[in-house]
Amino acid sequence: MEKEADLLSFFEDLALEAGREILRHYTQGFTVENKADASPVTAADRDAEKIILAGLSNRLPDVPCVAEENASLGIIPDCGDCFLLVDPLDGTREFINRRPDFTVNIALIRYGAPVLGVVYAPARGLLFSGGGDEAFEVEFRDAQVVGRKQIHARARSASAPVILASLSHRTPETDDFIAQFPGSQVASIGSSLKFCLLARGEADLYPRFGPTMQWDTAAGDAILRASGGMTRDLEGAPLTYGAQDGYRNPFFIAEGAAHHP
């Protein structure tokens, strides 16, 4: 397989291309449909996924890819120790409601861990990527990457952290978790951007006590881990990725760098 830096650059370009197509639909209008699980889908989801899958199959023909819209149709390849996870439009509800927090997500998984990830928020003009021990906020112009700035998760030193909560999927369990931190600041944000804000050192915790799929989290999780943070299940183990439980995640807590009292 290619060097990780080259792959990450390729993922960035692919996300920018898919994001351009999503913004075309965002500007021109779209029809909302419901999938078998009653979740919404639009042509923007499907067209972005086609762009990403075409690029991945051309560049990485031997690496299986699990992508949300294909998976919803039952098209899921057999995956071994190395595979790709794609969510072409994370935050479809944000997209439909004209809120700008929707993202494009591309991630590479090895041995159950997200090792490379790209998250692009086209309506916000934000692009993040990460792998190994380096995470970046990427500068681009006219859909071309022109620079990158390394970002780092911050260590939570105060008893009143900044907590990120889902905008469309907040649960009573989430509220109970937040109640453990009196005086904390809470921000409600959609999509995988929550991982990126942790990675950029702007927040401390993202608890998720509700259903998510692995393609929702893998790219953001890769960036967070590269920045020094971690996503753990409720037993404290790092979140793992693979075919278990139909690519569903358990409940989890994503956090910045290690807590220091």
N, C-alpha and C positions, 0 to 999 in steps of 0.2 A: 504494500500500500504506500501511497505517497507520503511525503513528510507532512506532519500535522500543520505546520505553518502554511503550506501550500493549500491543504484541504480547507483550512479555516478561511483563507482568502477566497477560495472558490465558493464556499458556503455563503460568504458575505455577498458576493456578486449575484449568486442565485437568489438570495433573499431580496436584494434590491430589485431584481427583475420581476419577481413575483409581486413585490409590493407596488410596483408601477402598475401592474394589471389590476390589483385590488383597488388602487386609487381611481383607475378609470371607471370601475363599477360604482365606486363611492360617489363620483362626480356625476355620472350619467344616469344613475338609478338602477334598481335591481328588484327582483321579485323574491319574496321569502317563501321557502318551502319547509316542510317538516320531515325529518328522517324517521326511520322506524321507531327510534327511541324517543320521539317527540321533540328532539332538539332541532333548532333552526339551521338551515343551510341556504346558501345563495350561490349564484353562478360565480361570484368572486372566490368563494372557497374552492370550487371545483376547478376553475381556470388557473388559479394560483398553484394548486396541487399538480396539475398537468405540467406546468412550467418546471416546477421543482423536480418532479419524477423524471421528466425527460432529461434534464441536466444531470441528475444523479446516475441514471442508467447509462448515460453516455460516458461519464467520467469514472464511475465505480460500478461497472456491470456485474461484478461478482459479490457485491455487498448487498444483502437483502434490505429492503426498506419497508417499514410499517408506517403507513400514512393514514391520517384520520378518515378522509372521505372514501378511500379504497376499503379501509377496514369496516366502515359502515355498510359496505356492500358485500362484506364477507371475503374480501380479497386480502388475505394476510399470508405473507410468505413464511416458510420455515426459517427460523433464525437460530444461528449458533451463538458463538461467543462474541461476534462482531456484527453489528447491524445498525441501521439508521432509523431514527424516529422523526417524523415530520408532522407538524400541524400547520397547514398552509394559511389558516386564518384563525388564530386563537382569540377568543373574545368576539365571537360572531354576534352575540347580543349587543355588545358595545358598537360594533359596526352597524348593525341594523338601526340602533337608536341614535346614530350620529354622534356617538361619543368616541374620542380619538385614541382610546387605549388598546385597540386591537393590534395584534402582532403576527409576524411570520416567524416560525420556529423550525430550525433544522439542527439535529443533534446526531452525534456518533456515539454509540455505546460499545464498550469493550468489557467483557467479563462482568457484566452487571452494573458498571459505573458509567456515567456520562462523561466522556473525555474531551469532546469538542462541542461547542454550541454557538449558535448565532440567533439573536432575537432582533427583529427589525419592526419598529412601530412607524409605518409609513405616514400616518396622519400627524404624528408628532415630530417626524424627521429625526428619529433616534435610532441608532444602530449600535448593538453591543455584541461582542464576541469574546470567546475565552476557551482556553485549553491548557493542560499542564498546570503551571502555577502563574499564568499570566492572563489577566482579563482586561478588556479594552472597551472604551467608548470610541466608536469609529466615526471619523469625519468623512463626509462624502459630498460630492458636487455633481449634479447632472448624472446621478446613478453610478458615479465612479468614486471609488475610495481614494481619498487624497491624504489621509493621515489617521493616526490613532493615538489615544492617550490612555496610559495604563490606569486602571482603577483598582481600589482595594476596599474590601469590607472593613468595617470598623469594629473595634472591641466595645462591647456594652459594659460600661463602668458604672452607670447610674441605675437606681432602682425604678426609674420611670422611663422605660424605653419607648422608642417610636415603633408602633406596631402597625403592620399593613394588613388590611382585611379585604376579602373579595368584595367587589362592588355589586355583583349580581347573585352571589351564592353565600351570603353570610348566614350562619346558623347559630342556634342557642349555645352550642358547645364553644363556638368561637367567642361569643360574648362572655361565657364563663371563664375562658382562658384569659381574656383581656382583663377581667375583674381581678385577677391575681396581681395586677400591676397598677395599684392606685396612682393616679396622676399621670399615667402614660398618655402619650399622644397617639391618636388613631387616625389613619388615613385609609380611605376606601378607594381602591384602584383596581381596574380590570386587567385581565390577561396576565401573561408571564412577565409583564413589566415589573411586578412586585419583586421578583428575583433580581432584576437588574438594579432596582433602587437599593436593595440590600448590598449588592456587589459594589455599587458606587459609594457606599458609606453614608447613605441618606436615611437609613432605617435600620432597625435591629432585629425584628422578628416578623415572620409571616406564618401564622398558624392556619392550617387548612383542615377543618373538621367537616368535610363534605366530599362528595365524589369527584375524582379527577382521573384522567387517563394519563398514561405515561408520555404520550406525545404532547400533552399540555405542559409538562414540567421539565422534560429532559434538557432542552436547550438552555432554559433559564438556570436550571440546577447546575449544568456544566459551567456556565459563566460564574455563578456564585461560588462554586468550589474552587475555580481558578483564581478567584479574588481573595480567597482565604476563609470563606464561609462554608456552610454545610447544610444539607437537608436531611433530617432524621425522622424515622417513624416514631411512634409514641413509646416504643421500648428503648429509644436512644440509638438505634442502629442506623447507619447511613442508608438512605433510600436506594433500593436496587431496582434494576430495569431488566425485563425479560418477559417471556410468554406467560409467566405465572398469573393466575386469576384474570386471564383475558386481557392483559396489559392495563389492568386497573391498578391505581395506587392505593395503598392504605392511607389513613389520615397521617399528616406529617406536620413538622414544624421546621421551617427554614429560618436560619439565623446568620448573622454576621460572624465576625471573628470570635474566637473563644471568649467567654464571659470572664471578666476580672472584677471581683468584688471591690 
